[in-house]
């Protein structure tokens, strides 16, 4: 296990708090979640230049990493049953 300096830990925490990423459990890629620690570590390492961390500055990168977290609606079993019933009624008509 690799150890991180206090400065790196602050950068990792800042990345996790302010950046989003694609949800790895969603194959379509249209769901955004808060950046995880493993992704923050990867981004920290990728952004180092000559051993020093550099904030991203390209506009397309900034836009991508700051997309809002996708809110998910959790349906109850009753709601799902109601939607299925409505779909069946429409198909029957």
Biopython code that builds the backbone (N, CA, C, O; Angstrom):
import numpy as np
from Bio.PDB.StructureBuilder import StructureBuilder

atoms = [
    (1, "UNK", "N", (0.843, -1.175, 0.000)),
    (1, "UNK", "CA", (0.000, 0.000, 0.000)),
    (1, "UNK", "C", (0.890, 1.241, 0.000)),
    (1, "UNK", "O", (1.847, 1.354, 0.766)),
    (2, "UNK", "N", (0.541, 2.146, -0.873)),
    (2, "UNK", "CA", (1.335, 3.367, -1.006)),
    (2, "UNK", "C", (0.873, 4.409, 0.002)),
    (2, "UNK", "O", (-0.320, 4.529, 0.283)),
    (3, "UNK", "N", (1.818, 5.154, 0.539)),
    (3, "UNK", "CA", (1.458, 6.222, 1.468)),
    (3, "UNK", "C", (1.513, 7.551, 0.734)),
    (3, "UNK", "O", (2.295, 7.739, -0.197)),
    (4, "UNK", "N", (0.676, 8.450, 1.170)),
    (4, "UNK", "CA", (0.560, 9.753, 0.527)),
    (4, "UNK", "C", (0.937, 10.845, 1.516)),
    (4, "UNK", "O", (0.688, 10.725, 2.715)),
    (5, "UNK", "N", (1.538, 11.904, 1.002)),
    (5, "UNK", "CA", (1.909, 13.027, 1.860)),
    (5, "UNK", "C", (0.651, 13.786, 2.270)),
    (5, "UNK", "O", (-0.425, 13.576, 1.711)),
    (6, "UNK", "N", (0.799, 14.655, 3.240)),
    (6, "UNK", "CA", (-0.337, 15.456, 3.694)),
    (6, "UNK", "C", (-0.867, 16.333, 2.565)),
    (6, "UNK", "O", (-2.079, 16.493, 2.419)),
    (7, "UNK", "N", (0.032, 16.897, 1.771)),
    (7, "UNK", "CA", (-0.383, 17.743, 0.639)),
    (7, "UNK", "C", (-1.160, 16.923, -0.387)),
    (7, "UNK", "O", (-2.167, 17.383, -0.925)),
    (8, "UNK", "N", (-0.683, 15.697, -0.658)),
    (8, "UNK", "CA", (-1.389, 14.835, -1.613)),
    (8, "UNK", "C", (-2.756, 14.427, -1.076)),
    (8, "UNK", "O", (-3.728, 14.370, -1.829)),
    (9, "UNK", "N", (-2.834, 14.145, 0.220)),
    (9, "UNK", "CA", (-4.125, 13.785, 0.819)),
    (9, "UNK", "C", (-5.123, 14.936, 0.685)),
    (9, "UNK", "O", (-6.310, 14.702, 0.460)),
    (10, "UNK", "N", (-4.649, 16.177, 0.822)),
    (10, "UNK", "CA", (-5.528, 17.338, 0.661)),
    (10, "UNK", "C", (-6.015, 17.442, -0.776)),
    (10, "UNK", "O", (-7.180, 17.755, -1.019)),
    (11, "UNK", "N", (-5.130, 17.181, -1.727)),
    (11, "UNK", "CA", (-5.512, 17.214, -3.138)),
    (11, "UNK", "C", (-6.530, 16.126, -3.427)),
    (11, "UNK", "O", (-7.520, 16.366, -4.119)),
    (12, "UNK", "N", (-6.291, 14.925, -2.899)),
    (12, "UNK", "CA", (-7.219, 13.804, -3.091)),
    (12, "UNK", "C", (-8.589, 14.153, -2.529)),
    (12, "UNK", "O", (-9.608, 13.915, -3.177)),
    (13, "UNK", "N", (-8.616, 14.715, -1.327)),
    (13, "UNK", "CA", (-9.888, 15.105, -0.709)),
    (13, "UNK", "C", (-10.591, 16.179, -1.529)),
    (13, "UNK", "O", (-11.813, 16.154, -1.674)),
    (14, "UNK", "N", (-9.822, 17.119, -2.061)),
    (14, "UNK", "CA", (-10.403, 18.194, -2.875)),
    (14, "UNK", "C", (-10.996, 17.630, -4.159)),
    (14, "UNK", "O", (-12.083, 18.037, -4.569)),
    (15, "UNK", "N", (-10.297, 16.702, -4.795)),
    (15, "UNK", "CA", (-10.801, 16.068, -6.018)),
    (15, "UNK", "C", (-12.095, 15.312, -5.705)),
    (15, "UNK", "O", (-13.076, 15.431, -6.439)),
    (16, "UNK", "N", (-12.098, 14.539, -4.623)),
    (16, "UNK", "CA", (-13.288, 13.759, -4.255)),
    (16, "UNK", "C", (-14.481, 14.668, -3.962)),
    (16, "UNK", "O", (-15.619, 14.317, -4.274)),
    (17, "UNK", "N", (-14.230, 15.820, -3.374)),
    (17, "UNK", "CA", (-15.314, 16.727, -2.993)),
    (17, "UNK", "C", (-15.856, 17.533, -4.170)),
    (17, "UNK", "O", (-17.044, 17.851, -4.203)),
    (18, "UNK", "N", (-15.006, 17.863, -5.130)),
    (18, "UNK", "CA", (-15.436, 18.805, -6.162)),
    (18, "UNK", "C", (-15.647, 18.210, -7.544)),
    (18, "UNK", "O", (-16.234, 18.866, -8.405)),
    (19, "UNK", "N", (-15.186, 16.990, -7.783)),
    (19, "UNK", "CA", (-15.270, 16.432, -9.129)),
    (19, "UNK", "C", (-16.216, 15.235, -9.195)),
    (19, "UNK", "O", (-16.459, 14.548, -8.203)),
    (20, "UNK", "N", (-16.736, 15.014, -10.394)),
    (20, "UNK", "CA", (-17.610, 13.866, -10.621)),
    (20, "UNK", "C", (-16.982, 12.953, -11.671)),
    (20, "UNK", "O", (-16.023, 13.321, -12.349)),
    (21, "UNK", "N", (-17.541, 11.773, -11.781)),
    (21, "UNK", "CA", (-17.039, 10.788, -12.735)),
    (21, "UNK", "C", (-18.206, 9.970, -13.272)),
    (21, "UNK", "O", (-19.308, 10.027, -12.727)),
    (22, "UNK", "N", (-17.971, 9.207, -14.341)),
    (22, "UNK", "CA", (-18.986, 8.301, -14.857)),
    (22, "UNK", "C", (-19.216, 7.185, -13.847)),
    (22, "UNK", "O", (-18.279, 6.724, -13.195)),
    (23, "UNK", "N", (-20.453, 6.760, -13.724)),
    (23, "UNK", "CA", (-20.774, 5.643, -12.838)),
    (23, "UNK", "C", (-20.289, 4.359, -13.504)),
    (23, "UNK", "O", (-20.784, 4.006, -14.574)),
    (24, "UNK", "N", (-19.329, 3.647, -12.898)),
    (24, "UNK", "CA", (-18.812, 2.427, -13.529)),
    (24, "UNK", "C", (-19.839, 1.303, -13.623)),
    (24, "UNK", "O", (-19.646, 0.360, -14.390)),
    (25, "UNK", "N", (-20.919, 1.386, -12.862)),
    (25, "UNK", "CA", (-21.957, 0.352, -12.906)),
    (25, "UNK", "C", (-22.994, 0.631, -13.986)),
    (25, "UNK", "O", (-23.908, -0.171, -14.183)),
    (26, "UNK", "N", (-22.868, 1.760, -14.693)),
    (26, "UNK", "CA", (-23.814, 2.118, -15.739)),
    (26, "UNK", "C", (-23.088, 2.087, -17.075)),
    (26, "UNK", "O", (-22.216, 2.919, -17.327)),
    (27, "UNK", "N", (-23.439, 1.140, -17.926)),
    (27, "UNK", "CA", (-22.741, 0.943, -19.196)),
    (27, "UNK", "C", (-22.970, 2.074, -20.193)),
    (27, "UNK", "O", (-22.144, 2.275, -21.083)),
    (28, "UNK", "N", (-24.059, 2.811, -20.071)),
    (28, "UNK", "CA", (-24.342, 3.869, -21.039)),
    (28, "UNK", "C", (-23.480, 5.100, -20.806)),
    (28, "UNK", "O", (-23.301, 5.893, -21.730)),
    (29, "UNK", "N", (-22.940, 5.290, -19.606)),
    (29, "UNK", "CA", (-22.063, 6.410, -19.321)),
    (29, "UNK", "C", (-22.773, 7.719, -19.079)),
    (29, "UNK", "O", (-22.122, 8.756, -18.954)),
    (30, "UNK", "N", (-24.104, 7.702, -19.008)),
    (30, "UNK", "CA", (-24.831, 8.956, -18.827)),
    (30, "UNK", "C", (-25.144, 9.249, -17.366)),
    (30, "UNK", "O", (-25.797, 10.250, -17.070)),
    (31, "UNK", "N", (-24.698, 8.409, -16.455)),
    (31, "UNK", "CA", (-24.910, 8.618, -15.020)),
    (31, "UNK", "C", (-23.602, 9.126, -14.414)),
    (31, "UNK", "O", (-22.545, 8.531, -14.624)),
    (32, "UNK", "N", (-23.675, 10.229, -13.660)),
    (32, "UNK", "CA", (-22.511, 10.799, -13.000)),
    (32, "UNK", "C", (-22.620, 10.572, -11.502)),
    (32, "UNK", "O", (-23.696, 10.713, -10.923)),
    (33, "UNK", "N", (-21.498, 10.217, -10.874)),
    (33, "UNK", "CA", (-21.431, 10.044, -9.425)),
    (33, "UNK", "C", (-20.284, 10.895, -8.892)),
    (33, "UNK", "O", (-19.438, 11.368, -9.651)),
    (34, "UNK", "N", (-20.271, 11.082, -7.573)),
    (34, "UNK", "CA", (-19.157, 11.807, -6.959)),
    (34, "UNK", "C", (-17.886, 10.998, -7.147)),
    (34, "UNK", "O", (-17.920, 9.768, -7.109)),
    (35, "UNK", "N", (-16.783, 11.669, -7.347)),
    (35, "UNK", "CA", (-15.505, 11.017, -7.592)),
    (35, "UNK", "C", (-15.115, 10.140, -6.394)),
    (35, "UNK", "O", (-15.168, 10.584, -5.247)),
    (36, "UNK", "N", (-14.728, 8.908, -6.673)),
    (36, "UNK", "CA", (-14.308, 7.987, -5.618)),
    (36, "UNK", "C", (-12.826, 8.198, -5.295)),
    (36, "UNK", "O", (-12.107, 8.864, -6.040)),
    (37, "UNK", "N", (-12.385, 7.626, -4.184)),
    (37, "UNK", "CA", (-10.979, 7.776, -3.784)),
    (37, "UNK", "C", (-10.049, 7.153, -4.817)),
    (37, "UNK", "O", (-9.021, 7.743, -5.150)),
    (38, "UNK", "N", (-10.388, 5.977, -5.328)),
    (38, "UNK", "CA", (-9.500, 5.340, -6.309)),
    (38, "UNK", "C", (-9.398, 6.180, -7.578)),
    (38, "UNK", "O", (-8.320, 6.280, -8.164)),
    (39, "UNK", "N", (-10.501, 6.783, -8.011)),
    (39, "UNK", "CA", (-10.455, 7.654, -9.184)),
    (39, "UNK", "C", (-9.680, 8.930, -8.867)),
    (39, "UNK", "O", (-8.937, 9.424, -9.716)),
    (40, "UNK", "N", (-9.840, 9.471, -7.658)),
    (40, "UNK", "CA", (-9.097, 10.669, -7.262)),
    (40, "UNK", "C", (-7.587, 10.389, -7.248)),
    (40, "UNK", "O", (-6.793, 11.238, -7.653)),
    (41, "UNK", "N", (-7.197, 9.202, -6.784)),
    (41, "UNK", "CA", (-5.777, 8.818, -6.801)),
    (41, "UNK", "C", (-5.258, 8.736, -8.235)),
    (41, "UNK", "O", (-4.152, 9.187, -8.533)),
    (42, "UNK", "N", (-6.064, 8.158, -9.109)),
    (42, "UNK", "CA", (-5.678, 8.041, -10.515)),
    (42, "UNK", "C", (-5.515, 9.432, -11.136)),
    (42, "UNK", "O", (-4.561, 9.688, -11.870)),
    (43, "UNK", "N", (-6.463, 10.326, -10.828)),
    (43, "UNK", "CA", (-6.391, 11.684, -11.378)),
    (43, "UNK", "C", (-5.190, 12.445, -10.816)),
    (43, "UNK", "O", (-4.537, 13.197, -11.538)),
    (44, "UNK", "N", (-4.903, 12.252, -9.544)),
    (44, "UNK", "CA", (-3.734, 12.889, -8.937)),
    (44, "UNK", "C", (-2.472, 12.465, -9.674)),
    (44, "UNK", "O", (-1.662, 13.307, -10.063)),
    (45, "UNK", "N", (-2.308, 11.175, -9.865)),
    (45, "UNK", "CA", (-1.107, 10.655, -10.524)),
    (45, "UNK", "C", (-1.027, 11.130, -11.972)),
    (45, "UNK", "O", (0.051, 11.482, -12.451)),
    (46, "UNK", "N", (-2.152, 11.140, -12.664)),
    (46, "UNK", "CA", (-2.168, 11.532, -14.074)),
    (46, "UNK", "C", (-1.856, 13.021, -14.246)),
    (46, "UNK", "O", (-1.297, 13.419, -15.268)),
    (47, "UNK", "N", (-2.210, 13.840, -13.263)),
    (47, "UNK", "CA", (-2.014, 15.291, -13.366)),
    (47, "UNK", "C", (-0.648, 15.763, -12.870)),
    (47, "UNK", "O", (-0.349, 16.955, -12.929)),
    (48, "UNK", "N", (0.167, 14.856, -12.391)),
    (48, "UNK", "CA", (1.505, 15.257, -11.946)),
    (48, "UNK", "C", (2.403, 15.484, -13.154)),
    (48, "UNK", "O", (2.436, 14.686, -14.091)),
    (49, "UNK", "N", (3.134, 16.599, -13.104)),
    (49, "UNK", "CA", (4.104, 16.922, -14.136)),
    (49, "UNK", "C", (5.425, 17.165, -13.412)),
    (49, "UNK", "O", (5.528, 18.072, -12.586)),
    (50, "UNK", "N", (6.428, 16.359, -13.722)),
    (50, "UNK", "CA", (7.735, 16.431, -13.052)),
    (50, "UNK", "C", (7.569, 16.316, -11.534)),
    (50, "UNK", "O", (8.270, 16.986, -10.776)),
    (51, "UNK", "N", (6.647, 15.472, -11.101)),
    (51, "UNK", "CA", (6.442, 15.231, -9.677)),
    (51, "UNK", "C", (5.565, 16.233, -8.963)),
    (51, "UNK", "O", (5.278, 16.058, -7.779)),
    (52, "UNK", "N", (5.125, 17.290, -9.652)),
    (52, "UNK", "CA", (4.284, 18.318, -9.025)),
    (52, "UNK", "C", (2.872, 18.251, -9.614)),
    (52, "UNK", "O", (2.695, 18.097, -10.822)),
    (53, "UNK", "N", (1.883, 18.370, -8.746)),
    (53, "UNK", "CA", (0.487, 18.332, -9.184)),
    (53, "UNK", "C", (0.125, 19.614, -9.914)),
    (53, "UNK", "O", (0.449, 20.711, -9.457)),
    (54, "UNK", "N", (-0.542, 19.473, -11.042)),
    (54, "UNK", "CA", (-1.031, 20.629, -11.795)),
    (54, "UNK", "C", (-2.533, 20.501, -11.963)),
    (54, "UNK", "O", (-3.044, 19.483, -12.430)),
    (55, "UNK", "N", (-3.225, 21.559, -11.570)),
    (55, "UNK", "CA", (-4.675, 21.605, -11.745)),
    (55, "UNK", "C", (-4.998, 21.530, -13.235)),
    (55, "UNK", "O", (-4.255, 22.074, -14.052)),
    (56, "UNK", "N", (-6.102, 20.859, -13.604)),
    (56, "UNK", "CA", (-6.479, 20.862, -15.021)),
    (56, "UNK", "C", (-6.887, 22.274, -15.448)),
    (56, "UNK", "O", (-7.505, 23.007, -14.676)),
    (57, "UNK", "N", (-6.544, 22.645, -16.668)),
    (57, "UNK", "CA", (-6.862, 23.996, -17.132)),
    (57, "UNK", "C", (-7.625, 24.015, -18.458)),
    (57, "UNK", "O", (-8.169, 25.049, -18.844)),
    (58, "UNK", "N", (-7.666, 22.896, -19.142)),
    (58, "UNK", "CA", (-8.383, 22.857, -20.421)),
    (58, "UNK", "C", (-9.885, 22.948, -20.156)),
    (58, "UNK", "O", (-10.412, 22.279, -19.266)),
    (59, "UNK", "N", (-10.554, 23.772, -20.928)),
    (59, "UNK", "CA", (-11.983, 24.017, -20.690)),
    (59, "UNK", "C", (-12.815, 22.751, -20.818)),
    (59, "UNK", "O", (-13.749, 22.558, -20.039)),
    (60, "UNK", "N", (-12.505, 21.875, -21.783)),
    (60, "UNK", "CA", (-13.311, 20.666, -21.964)),
    (60, "UNK", "C", (-13.111, 19.694, -20.803)),
    (60, "UNK", "O", (-14.028, 18.954, -20.448)),
    (61, "UNK", "N", (-11.911, 19.692, -20.208)),
    (61, "UNK", "CA", (-11.658, 18.839, -19.042)),
    (61, "UNK", "C", (-12.432, 19.378, -17.839)),
    (61, "UNK", "O", (-13.075, 18.616, -17.117)),
    (62, "UNK", "N", (-12.366, 20.691, -17.628)),
    (62, "UNK", "CA", (-13.070, 21.303, -16.502)),
    (62, "UNK", "C", (-14.572, 21.082, -16.607)),
    (62, "UNK", "O", (-15.234, 20.807, -15.606)),
    (63, "UNK", "N", (-15.110, 21.200, -17.815)),
    (63, "UNK", "CA", (-16.542, 20.968, -18.018)),
    (63, "UNK", "C", (-16.902, 19.532, -17.678)),
    (63, "UNK", "O", (-17.907, 19.281, -17.013)),
    (64, "UNK", "N", (-16.084, 18.588, -18.133)),
    (64, "UNK", "CA", (-16.376, 17.167, -17.922)),
    (64, "UNK", "C", (-16.293, 16.764, -16.454)),
    (64, "UNK", "O", (-17.144, 16.016, -15.973)),
    (65, "UNK", "N", (-15.284, 17.245, -15.738)),
    (65, "UNK", "CA", (-15.111, 16.809, -14.347)),
    (65, "UNK", "C", (-16.053, 17.509, -13.385)),
    (65, "UNK", "O", (-16.189, 17.087, -12.236)),
    (66, "UNK", "N", (-16.711, 18.581, -13.840)),
    (66, "UNK", "CA", (-17.629, 19.303, -12.973)),
    (66, "UNK", "C", (-19.094, 19.150, -13.387)),
    (66, "UNK", "O", (-19.937, 19.962, -13.003)),
    (67, "UNK", "N", (-19.394, 18.118, -14.162)),
    (67, "UNK", "CA", (-20.792, 17.837, -14.485)),
    (67, "UNK", "C", (-21.512, 17.467, -13.194)),
    (67, "UNK", "O", (-20.910, 16.853, -12.312)),
    (68, "UNK", "N", (-22.783, 17.826, -13.064)),
    (68, "UNK", "CA", (-23.485, 17.530, -11.808)),
    (68, "UNK", "C", (-23.725, 16.032, -11.610)),
    (68, "UNK", "O", (-23.838, 15.268, -12.569)),
    (69, "UNK", "N", (-23.798, 15.642, -10.352)),
    (69, "UNK", "CA", (-24.127, 14.259, -9.993)),
    (69, "UNK", "C", (-25.550, 13.983, -10.462)),
    (69, "UNK", "O", (-26.438, 14.814, -10.274)),
    (70, "UNK", "N", (-25.768, 12.831, -11.066)),
    (70, "UNK", "CA", (-27.085, 12.458, -11.551)),
    (70, "UNK", "C", (-27.934, 11.972, -10.385)),
    (70, "UNK", "O", (-27.569, 11.033, -9.678)),
    (71, "UNK", "N", (-29.059, 12.621, -10.202)),
    (71, "UNK", "CA", (-29.978, 12.196, -9.146)),
    (71, "UNK", "C", (-30.732, 10.958, -9.616)),
    (71, "UNK", "O", (-31.239, 10.911, -10.736)),
    (72, "UNK", "N", (-30.794, 9.990, -8.771)),
    (72, "UNK", "CA", (-31.493, 8.755, -9.120)),
    (72, "UNK", "C", (-32.791, 8.677, -8.339)),
    (72, "UNK", "O", (-32.849, 8.972, -7.145)),
    (73, "UNK", "N", (-33.821, 8.273, -9.048)),
    (73, "UNK", "CA", (-35.116, 8.089, -8.416)),
    (73, "UNK", "C", (-35.237, 6.617, -8.050)),
    (73, "UNK", "O", (-35.136, 5.742, -8.909)),
    (74, "UNK", "N", (-35.451, 6.358, -6.789)),
    (74, "UNK", "CA", (-35.611, 4.981, -6.339)),
    (74, "UNK", "C", (-37.104, 4.688, -6.250)),
    (74, "UNK", "O", (-37.829, 5.307, -5.471)),
    (75, "UNK", "N", (-37.540, 3.751, -7.047)),
    (75, "UNK", "CA", (-38.959, 3.400, -7.117)),
    (75, "UNK", "C", (-39.285, 2.320, -6.086)),
    (75, "UNK", "O", (-38.516, 1.381, -5.876)),
    (76, "UNK", "N", (-40.432, 2.479, -5.458)),
    (76, "UNK", "CA", (-40.907, 1.467, -4.515)),
    (76, "UNK", "C", (-41.546, 0.339, -5.320)),
    (76, "UNK", "O", (-41.919, 0.548, -6.474)),
    (77, "UNK", "N", (-41.680, -0.839, -4.743)),
    (77, "UNK", "CA", (-42.334, -1.938, -5.453)),
    (77, "UNK", "C", (-43.767, -1.580, -5.875)),
    (77, "UNK", "O", (-44.238, -2.028, -6.920)),
    (78, "UNK", "N", (-44.455, -0.777, -5.062)),
    (78, "UNK", "CA", (-45.816, -0.376, -5.410)),
    (78, "UNK", "C", (-45.831, 0.506, -6.658)),
    (78, "UNK", "O", (-46.695, 0.350, -7.521)),
    (79, "UNK", "N", (-44.871, 1.435, -6.753)),
    (79, "UNK", "CA", (-44.792, 2.297, -7.936)),
    (79, "UNK", "C", (-44.475, 1.484, -9.186)),
    (79, "UNK", "O", (-45.047, 1.722, -10.249)),
    (80, "UNK", "N", (-43.580, 0.541, -9.057)),
    (80, "UNK", "CA", (-43.219, -0.299, -10.197)),
    (80, "UNK", "C", (-44.424, -1.099, -10.663)),
    (80, "UNK", "O", (-44.668, -1.211, -11.864)),
    (81, "UNK", "N", (-45.173, -1.649, -9.731)),
    (81, "UNK", "CA", (-46.372, -2.414, -10.088)),
    (81, "UNK", "C", (-47.403, -1.515, -10.770)),
    (81, "UNK", "O", (-48.054, -1.930, -11.728)),
    (82, "UNK", "N", (-47.550, -0.286, -10.278)),
    (82, "UNK", "CA", (-48.497, 0.653, -10.882)),
    (82, "UNK", "C", (-48.079, 1.006, -12.306)),
    (82, "UNK", "O", (-48.928, 1.076, -13.195)),
    (83, "UNK", "N", (-46.781, 1.229, -12.538)),
    (83, "UNK", "CA", (-46.300, 1.539, -13.885)),
    (83, "UNK", "C", (-46.509, 0.360, -14.828)),
    (83, "UNK", "O", (-46.898, 0.544, -15.981)),
    (84, "UNK", "N", (-46.254, -0.842, -14.342)),
    (84, "UNK", "CA", (-46.460, -2.031, -15.173)),
    (84, "UNK", "C", (-47.930, -2.194, -15.531)),
    (84, "UNK", "O", (-48.262, -2.539, -16.665)),
    (85, "UNK", "N", (-48.811, -1.947, -14.566)),
    (85, "UNK", "CA", (-50.250, -2.043, -14.823)),
    (85, "UNK", "C", (-50.682, -1.023, -15.869)),
    (85, "UNK", "O", (-51.470, -1.349, -16.757)),
    (86, "UNK", "N", (-50.177, 0.210, -15.779)),
    (86, "UNK", "CA", (-50.513, 1.239, -16.768)),
    (86, "UNK", "C", (-50.020, 0.843, -18.153)),
    (86, "UNK", "O", (-50.718, 1.053, -19.145)),
    (87, "UNK", "N", (-48.822, 0.273, -18.226)),
    (87, "UNK", "CA", (-48.273, -0.162, -19.513)),
    (87, "UNK", "C", (-49.127, -1.259, -20.118)),
    (87, "UNK", "O", (-49.417, -1.243, -21.314)),
    (88, "UNK", "N", (-49.526, -2.205, -19.294)),
    (88, "UNK", "CA", (-50.382, -3.296, -19.788)),
    (88, "UNK", "C", (-51.720, -2.779, -20.298)),
    (88, "UNK", "O", (-52.225, -3.240, -21.322)),
    (89, "UNK", "N", (-52.299, -1.802, -19.564)),
    (89, "UNK", "CA", (-53.578, -1.220, -20.001)),
    (89, "UNK", "C", (-53.433, -0.520, -21.354)),
    (89, "UNK", "O", (-54.320, -0.619, -22.203)),
    (90, "UNK", "N", (-52.320, 0.183, -21.555)),
    (90, "UNK", "CA", (-52.088, 0.871, -22.821)),
    (90, "UNK", "C", (-51.911, -0.122, -23.957)),
    (90, "UNK", "O", (-52.415, 0.102, -25.058)),
    (91, "UNK", "N", (-51.205, -1.213, -23.708)),
    (91, "UNK", "CA", (-51.009, -2.235, -24.735)),
    (91, "UNK", "C", (-52.311, -2.920, -25.106)),
    (91, "UNK", "O", (-52.540, -3.267, -26.265)),
    (92, "UNK", "N", (-53.157, -3.108, -24.109)),
    (92, "UNK", "CA", (-54.438, -3.793, -24.356)),
    (92, "UNK", "C", (-55.402, -2.896, -25.145)),
    (92, "UNK", "O", (-56.268, -3.399, -25.861)),
    (93, "UNK", "N", (-55.257, -1.596, -25.018)),
    (93, "UNK", "CA", (-56.197, -0.669, -25.702)),
    (93, "UNK", "C", (-55.959, -0.518, -27.167)),
    (93, "UNK", "O", (-56.678, 0.226, -27.835)),
]
sb = StructureBuilder()
sb.init_structure("model")
sb.init_model(0)
sb.init_chain("A")
sb.init_seg("    ")
for serial, (resi, resn, name, xyz) in enumerate(atoms, 1):
    if name == "N":
        sb.init_residue(resn, " ", resi, " ")
    sb.init_atom(name, np.array(xyz, "f"), 0.0, 1.0, " ", f" {name:<3s}", serial, name[0])
structure = sb.get_structure()
